[in-house]
């Protein structure tokens, strides 16, 4: 049984991917596409005159389980930070995990 969304906004369009365990190929393809697209934006930020890049992400382990973060998000953030730091940028991002 699907759980209700914790927060709902009138008129908002929601896409929830709940079939990750049944369709790991689709999940991997989706996460890879999102990460690649975002790394293209990171590359644009690297070329900008800004000295600080604020990544608008605000992850919590309540939303993204630690195993998912370790498998897909951690490598993305590592690559994004390497690119930004190589370009001399300071970076701000909020990632909260349960301890």
N, C-alpha and C positions, 0 to 999 in steps of 0.2 A: 504494500500500500504506500503510495507516495505521500510524503510529508508536505504540509502547506509551506509556501514561501514565508520566511520570517518577516520580511518587509515587502509590501506591495505598493506600487504606485499606479494610480489611475492612468490608463492609456499606455502603460509601458508594455513592451514586447519582451517576453522572457524566453530564453532558450536554455534548457537544462539538459546537460549530457549526463545521463545516469547509466548508460549501458557500457561503461568502460570495461567492466569485467567480461561482458559478453562479446564486445567488439573492440578488443585491444588495438587492432589495426586502425580503426576509425579514430579512436582516442589519440593514438600516437600521431596519425596524420594531422589531426586538428591541432594538437599542442605544437607540433613542429611548424605548422603553417603560421600560427599566431606568434611563436617565438621568432621565426625568421623575419616576419613582417616587422616586429618590434625592433629587431636588431638593425633593420634598415633605417628605422627612425633614430636609433642610437648612433649610427654612422653619420646621419645628418647633424645630430647634436654635437658630435665630435668636430665637425667642420664649422660650427657656429662660434661667434666671438664670446659666448657666455662662458664664465669661469666655473659656474655651478650648474649642475643638471639635477633637477628634482624629478625623480621618477614617480609618477602618480600612483604607483602600486601601493596598496595597503593590505598586505596579507596577514592572515591570522590562522593558526593551526585549527581554529574552530571551523574555518571555511575550507581550508586546503590541508588534508591530512599530511603528517610528516613524511610518510612513505612516498606520497605523490610529489611533495616538494623535493625530496632527496633525488627522486628519479628524473623529474622533468624540470622543475623550477631552479634548483640549485645550479645545474650546469648552465642554464640560460643566464642567471644573474652573474655567475662567475665570468662568462664571456662578455656580457655587457659591461661589467666593471673593469675588466682588463682593457677593453677598447676605450672606454671613457678615461681611465687613468693614463693610458698611453698617450691620449690626446691632451693630457694636462688638466683634466676636469676634476672638480670635486663633485661628489654624488650624494644625494639624500634619497633614501628609500625607507619605508617602514615595513618590517617583516617581524611579526610576533609569533613565537612558538611557545607551546606549553612546556614547562620544565618539570 
